[in-house]
Amino acid sequence: KEIVISNLLLYHTLHADPDIHIDEIALPEKSSGVLNISIRLSNRGVSQPDKLIISIMDRVELTRIIQVEPLKPGEEKTINLKLNLQPGEHNLVFRVIWRKLSRTMFREERRRVIVS
């Protein structure tokens, strides 16, 4: 007689991701000297990121890096900052970078500013 014993074990896991959005970037299109910038972020995901950073780039040059306290699910936060730019036309890239476990995700917005 033969007896067959079999066990089947199946794991299916999903990890909850944060979903950080740039809801609004308030800055003037034309300015003289210092730019007053207001950035509103929200977490539309179901978990909190491990790390949250905002970077501002002018063309390919990194202008500013801001480390932000991670947002809880459903939380919104407004970051106010001043940015000093040389006279001329600037194409600014606002990038929000966040990490959860070993994954890195980002979103970005672009704005054009003329400084006189």
Long-range contacts (C-beta under 8 A, 24 or more apart in sequence): 15-47, 15-100, 15-101, 16-45, 16-46, 16-47, 17-45, 17-46, 17-47, 17-100, 17-103, 17-105, 18-43, 18-45, 18-46, 18-47, 18-48, 18-49, 18-70, 18-71, 18-73, 18-98, 18-100, 19-43, 19-44, 19-45, 20-44, 20-45, 20-49, 20-52, 20-71, 20-96, 20-98, 20-105, 20-107, 21-107, 22-94, 22-96, 22-107, 22-108, 22-109, 23-76, 25-94, 25-109, 25-111, 27-92, 27-111, 27-113, 28-113, 29-112, 29-113, 29-114, 30-113, 30-114, 30-115, 30-116, 31-85, 31-113, 31-114, 31-115, 31-116, 32-115, 32-116, 33-84, 33-115, 34-82, 34-83, 34-84, 35-82, 35-83, 35-84, 35-85, 35-113, 35-115, 36-80, 36-81, 36-82, 37-80, 37-81, 37-82, 37-83, 38-78, 38-79, 38-80, 39-78, 39-79, 39-80, 39-81, 39-94, 40-76, 40-77, 40-78, 40-79, 41-68, 41-71, 41-76, 41-77, 41-78, 41-79, 41-96, 42-71, 42-74, 42-75, 42-76, 42-77, 43-71, 43-72, 43-73, 43-74, 43-75, 43-76, 44-74, 45-73, 46-73, 47-73, 47-100, 48-72, 48-73, 49-98, 49-99, 49-100, 50-98, 50-99, 50-100, 50-101, 51-98, 51-99, 52-96, 52-97, 52-98, 53-96, 53-97, 53-98, 54-79, 54-94, 54-95, 54-96, 54-97, 55-94, 55-95, 55-97, 56-83, 56-92, 56-93, 56-94, 56-95, 57-92, 57-93, 57-95, 58-85, 58-90, 58-91, 58-92, 58-93, 59-90, 59-91, 63-92, 70-98, 85-113, 85-115, 86-115, 87-115, 87-116, 88-114, 88-115, 89-113, 89-114, 89-115, 90-114, 90-115
